[in-house]
Amino acid sequence: MSARVHDCVGAFLVRGGRVLLGRRTADRELLAGAWDVFGGHVEAGESELDALTRELDEEVGIRPIRLRRLQTIEGAQPAPWRLHLYVVTDWQGEPCNRQPDEHDELRWCELDEAVRCLGAAHPAFERLLGEALAAAGA
């Protein structure tokens, strides 16, 4: 029997040629201490867009206005997962850390720093970060 795939959504929040990333707290069960995009699990009966809107509100207090779907990436560790990635270039609200138990730092990163932070997580992140910044006119 195959393991259930964890469907997740995530967003590159892009402004002024930089992308906002969050560092997961050291006590998180998954990806402790790793830099990450904002998002989370798609709940039963929820669309990708509904999940993304909910997660961005919960984590950083924004509501996406202008966004575009980039790509879905997949992995098998620590359990099978699928991440539907979006770029958000306009939103309501000002991003702030609404879940300090999940992220201990938020940082606006230029492309090279974002690639250093996320590049090891998946080989597609470098290309997708470039696409996200290009979509915002960076």
N, C-alpha and C positions, 0 to 999 in steps of 0.2 A: 504494500500500500504506500502511495507517495504522500509526502508531507504536505500539509496545507501551505499554500503560498500566501505570504503576508502582503496584501495590496496596500500601498502607501502613496501619498501625494507629497510633493515638496515644491518649494518655490525659491528661485533666485530673485530677491528683491533688489532692484537695480535703480540707482540714482546717482547722477553726477559722475558717471564712469566707474562707480564702485558697486560692489555687491555686499549685502549684509549677511553675515554668517553668525552662527551661535556655537559656542563650545559647550558640549554636554558636560554636566557635572561628573566628578570622579566616582560618584557612588551609583551612577545609572547602571542598570543591568546590561543594556546593550550600548555598545560604542562609548563606553565611559571615557571622558576626557577628549573625545574626538570632536573636530569641527564638523558642522553639519548644516544643511539647509533647513529652513523652517517647514514644518508639515507634520504628517503623522499618518496613522492608519485610517483607511477608508472603512467606516462602520457598515454593518449589514443594511442594505436598502438605501445607502447614501451614494450619490453620484460623486465623481472625482471633484467636480467644481464645488459641490456642497461641502465635501470633506476639506478641501483646501481653504475655503472661506471660513469654516469653523476653526480649523487649526491655526490659521493666521490670526484670527481674533483671540483665541485662547493663549497663544504663545507670545505674540508681539503687539496685539491691540490694534490691528489694522484691518480694513476691508478692501480687497482688491477691486480696482476700477478698470484698469487696462492690463490685460494679461494675454499670454499666448502659450499654447502647449508646445513644448519642445520635443520630448521623446520619452519613451519608457525604457528604463534600464533594469537589468535583473542581476541577481546574485544568489548564491546558495548558502552563504555563511552569515550568521551562525545558524540560520534556518532559511529555507527558500523565501525570497522576497522579490517584489516588483515595485519600482518607484516611478510614478508618473510625474515627470518634471515640467514645471511651468516657469516662465519668466513674467514677473509682475513689474510693470514700469510706471504705474500710477496707482495710488491708493488713498483712502480716507484714513485720517489719524496719523500719529507720529509713532514710528516703531519704538517700543520700549520692552523691557524684559518682564513679561507678566508671569513667567513661571521660573523663578530663580532656582527652584528645586530641580529643574530640567536643564537649564543653561546657566552657567556661572559667568559667562561673558558674551556680549554681542559686539561685533566689530565690522565696520565698513572696510572692505578690502579692495584694492586694485587687483587687476587680473593676475599678476604674478604671485601676489600673496595668497589669493583665493585658490590658485592652482596648487601652491605649496600646502595649503590647509586641507584641500579636498582630493587632490590628485591621486593619493594612494588608495582612496576608498573605492574607486572604480575607474577603469581606463577611459571612459567616455567623458568624465568630468571636465578635463581640460578643454576639449572641443565644445562642450555644452556651455561652459562659462564664457568662452569666446562668442558663441552665438547669442547668449543672453545679453552680454554687453553691447554687441552689435545691434541687437533688436532695440536697445534703448538709445542708440545713436552715440554710444561712447567712442 
